[in-house]
Amino acid sequence: MNQHEFETAVVRMWATTRIPLTRANVMVFTGAPRERIEKWMNELTLAGLVEFDSDDEGEVLWRVRGAKRSVNGPRSLDEMERFQRLQREVDAESPSRPFRSAPTATRSAAPSPEPVRLASRLADEPTVRDEKSLIASGALSFVFGPLGWLYAAPLKEAVPAIVAVALVSAVLPPTLAASLLAVVSPLSAVAGVAYAYRYNQTGRRASLLELVEAARLRLPPGG
């Protein structure tokens, strides 16, 4: 990994995840050796791209200036790995997907969850899969909120919900926003499962109103 690739990986880590930029996390995310991380991060600090900080325990932290953090990105390396594993499982459940050779791993390639790009790709290919995975839809919607709806929900409903969550998270204090998201996440997961279930029934992305109407019609008279 050269210096340019390292700088790009650090900015990507900041913009697509919520993982703290500690020495250890940057080392794992970028794959760069410790001595180069110290040197390159010092140069980025002098250049004004990042700023130095520390947590309550004195752990060194960096912050990228001029770029907002992801609202729904993974908060830890473990969560990022779980999302990547889920991504592989979703791809493995797609027998009708045209064969694609797996990308060749290189030492300079930094691991990138990029949930927005994944969800957008899934949304753009509604006819590739015969069915949507209920587990994948629920898990994506629980971890990433309405962003996970892009897997099976109509874009006209998923996109406004994503914007609304981003705005609320930006306006509310972090503690209050975290409490609200803790309540929203299970509801989002239920909606994600419902979207995928309805997709498997109809072969298309159904609106939330249509889901409610379909459930109402299944109720016995007077129920």
N, C-alpha and C positions, 0 to 999 in steps of 0.2 A: 504494500500500500504506500503510495506517495503522499506528499503533503496535501495536494489538491483533493485527492480522493478522501483523505481523512477529514478535511474541512467540510466537504459535501456530506459525509456520513454524520458528522456532528450536528450539522444544521438539520438533516433529515431526522435524526434521533429526537431533536428538540421539537420539530414541527409535527411529527407523526405519532409521537408517544408522550406519555407523562412520566417516563422513567427519569429519576434524578440523574443529573450529569455528574456523577462521582467518578473518581479515577477507575474504580473497579468496573462500573457499568459501562463507561466509555471504552475500556479495554476489551470487554466481552463483545460489545456491540460492533466496534470497528475492527477488532482483531489486531490492532496496532500494539507494538511492544510498549512497556511502561515508560522507558526512557524517551521514546519518541513522543508519547502522549504529553509528557511534561514539557518538552521543548516546543511542540507545535501549539499546545494550548497557551503557553506563555506568549508565543508570537501572535496568536489570535487575540489575546487580551491586549497586547500592545497596539494591535491594529484597530482595536475598538469593536471587534465583532462579538466578543464574549466579555463577560465581566465575572470577576472572582467573588465568591460568597462562601459561607459555611453554615452548617446546621447547628442545632443546639448542642450536639455532641462534639463539635469541632471538626466534623468531616468536611473536606473540601468539596465545594460545589461550583459549577459554572452555569451561567445563564447566557443564552444567545440574545443579543440585543437586536431590536427591530423585527422580531418574528414572534408570533403568538404560538402558544403551546396548543397541542391538540386537545379538544374537549372530550372526545370519546376514545382516545388512544389507550393502549395498555399502560398500566401503572408500574409494572415490574417486568424484569426479564422473564420470569416464570410465566406471567400472564401472556407475554408476547409469544413465548414458545407454545403455550396452549392454543393460542389463536392460529399459529402457523400449522400446528398439528391438526386442528379442526379444518383448516383450509385444505390440507392434504386428504383428510377423510372425505370432505365434500367432493373433491375432484375424483377420488376413488369410486364414489357412488354414481359416477356419470358414464355408464357403458356406451351411451350413444354419442359421447363427445368425440369428435375426430381426433385421431391420435396425434399427440404432440410430443416431441422428444423433450426430456427433462433438461432444464437449463444446466449448463456445466458450471460447477462451483469453482470459483477462483479465490485466491487468497486476498485479492483486493476488493472482493465484493462484500459489502457490509450487509448483515442481515437486516431486512426491512419489513415490518409488518404491513405497512401501508394499507390499513383497512378501508380507506376511502376508495383506493384504486381497485381493490378486490371486490368490494360491494358493487361498485359501478360496473365492473366487468360482468359480475353475475347478473346484474339488472339488465345489461345490454344483450344477454343471451337467453331470453325466456324460452326459446324453442329447442335449445340444445339438450335439455334434460327432459325425460319423460315424467319425472316426478321430482318434487322438492323434499329434502330431508326435514322432517319435523324437528328432529334433535338439533340439526345444524341451525335451522331458522330460529328456534327458541334460544339456543346458546348465543348466537350472534346478537339477537335482540336484547338478551339480558346483559351481556358484557358491553355492547356498544350502543345500547339504546335504540332509538329509531333508525340509526345508521344501519343496523342489522335488518331492518324491514326491506331494504333494497334487494334482499335475497328473493322475496316472494311477493311483496306488496306493490301496488301501483306507485309509480314515481310521484304522481300528483298528491299522494298522501304521505309518502315517506319523506320527500324533500322538505315540505313545510314543517313537519315534525322535527326534523334534524335542525332546521334553522331556529325553531322555537326553543329547543333544548339548549342550543348554543347561546342564544340571547339570554335566557334565564340564568345559565351558568356564568355568563359574563357580568350580569347585573347584580345578582345576589352575592352576599358574602360567601367565601369558600365553605365555611362550616354549614351554613343554611343550604347552600347549593348541594353539598354532599348528602345532607339529610333528605332533601327532596329527591335526588337521584336514587337513593336507596329505596324509596317508595315506588318510584317510576320504573325501575329496572324489572321487577317481577311482572308488573302490568305490561311492560313492553315485550317481555318474553311470551306472555300469554297471547298477545296480539300477533307476535311473530309466528307462533305455532298455528294460530287460526288462519293466518294468511297462507301459510304453506299447505295446510289441510284443504283449504278451499281451492288453491291452485291445483292440487292433485285431483280434485273432483271435477273441475271445469276445464283444466288445461290452459288457464289464463290467470292473470292477476286480477283478483276481485277486490272491490272497495270495501271499506269497513262497514258502510251502510248495507251493502249486499250481504256481508257476513251476518249482520244482525238480523236482517230480513230472513235469511235462510234458516237461522236458528229459531226464529219466531214461528216459521211455518212447520217446524218439526215438533213444536209443542202440542200436546193434546188439546182439544177444544176446551175452553174454560181455564187453561193452565196459565 
